[in-house]
Amino acid sequence: MLFSTFATAILASVAAATPILTERADNCTTYSSIDAGTVCYHTPSDCSATYLVKSGDSCNAIATLFGNFTLTQFYYWNPDITQTCAALRAFVPVCINTPWYTFTPPVFAPAGTVVPSSAIPVPIMPQIVSTCTKYEFVGNGLRVDAMVAQNGITMAQFLAWNPAVDKTNPSAWAGYWVCVGSS
């Protein structure tokens, strides 16, 4: 009798450690494990790689860990986690690749690059005047007074064209375009 109790305990622990995956007609994969419980989640039918979410993971952390997909693509592959990542669950697999997806990393201009408005730079600082004719890309450490001097404009003009910039302590957001010329 002792052997059968021991054997049952071994079998139960092996079963508990092995997740169970089943596919349903609505493309919902039911995932069951001791840690996650039973969860229904949707992923592309051609998902070629998954990642088992760890406790403490965030969507951004997962995208950064792999570095071969954007957050937008991650949300597309895993619609059940929502675009706020609110429904990301530890111990539940998420799709991290499909055969048809090719990652193209974003290309940013070097800090201090100046372009005409016809280039339609993205992203721009909020509330920039609609008459902006010239934009400059803000990088880490690029000071507003330096941009003003480089573009031959006054601080008053810069602040008028970029109303979201604090007027008492002017600083622009790194990674955004600011207006440095207006008609």
Residue pairs with C-beta under 8 A, 6 or more apart in sequence:
16 33
16 34
17 34
18 33
19 31
19 32
19 33
19 36
20 30
20 31
20 32
20 33
21 29
21 30
21 31
22 29
22 30
23 29
23 30
24 30
24 40
27 42
27 45
28 40
28 41
28 42
29 40
29 41
29 42
29 43
30 38
30 39
30 40
31 38
31 39
31 40
31 41
31 92
31 93
32 38
32 39
33 91
35 90
35 91
36 89
36 90
36 91
36 92
39 89
39 92
40 80
41 78
41 80
41 92
41 93
41 94
42 78
42 79
42 80
43 50
43 77
43 78
43 94
43 95
44 77
44 95
44 98
46 98
46 99
46 100
47 77
47 95
47 97
47 98
48 97
48 98
48 99
49 95
49 96
49 97
50 93
50 94
50 95
50 96
51 62
51 65
51 66
51 93
51 94
51 96
52 91
52 92
52 93
53 62
53 88
53 89
53 90
53 91
53 92
53 93
53 94
54 90
54 91
55 90
55 91
56 90
57 88
57 90
58 85
58 88
59 71
59 74
59 75
59 81
59 85
59 88
60 71
60 85
62 74
62 94
62 96
63 69
63 70
63 71
63 74
66 96
68 96
68 97
68 103
69 77
69 96
69 97
69 101
69 103
70 103
70 106
73 101
73 103
74 94
74 96
75 81
75 82
75 83
77 94
77 95
77 96
77 98
78 94
78 95
80 87
81 87
81 88
81 89
81 94
88 94
108 137
108 175
109 115
109 121
109 137
110 137
110 139
111 137
111 138
111 139
111 140
111 141
111 142
111 174
112 136
112 137
112 139
112 142
112 147
112 150
113 136
113 137
114 134
114 135
114 136
114 137
114 150
114 151
114 180
115 121
115 134
115 135
115 137
115 177
116 133
116 134
116 135
117 132
117 133
117 134
117 135
119 135
121 135
121 137
121 177
122 177
123 175
123 176
123 177
124 135
124 176
124 177
124 178
124 179
125 162
125 164
125 165
125 172
125 173
125 176
125 177
125 178
125 179
126 164
127 162
127 163
127 164
128 161
128 162
128 163
128 164
128 178
128 179
129 160
129 161
129 162
129 163
129 179
129 182
131 182
131 183
132 161
132 179
132 181
132 182
133 181
133 182
133 183
134 151
134 179
134 180
134 181
134 182
135 177
135 178
135 179
135 180
136 147
136 150
136 151
136 177
136 178
136 180
137 176
137 177
138 147
138 172
138 173
138 174
138 175
138 176
138 177
138 178
139 174
139 175
140 174
142 172
142 174
143 171
144 155
144 158
144 165
144 170
144 171
144 172
145 155
145 170
147 158
147 172
147 178
147 180
148 154
148 155
148 157
148 158
148 180
150 180
151 180
151 181
153 180
153 181
155 170
157 182
158 165
158 170
158 178
158 179
158 180
159 165
159 167
159 170
161 178
161 179
161 180
161 182
162 172
162 178
162 179
165 171
165 172
165 178
172 178
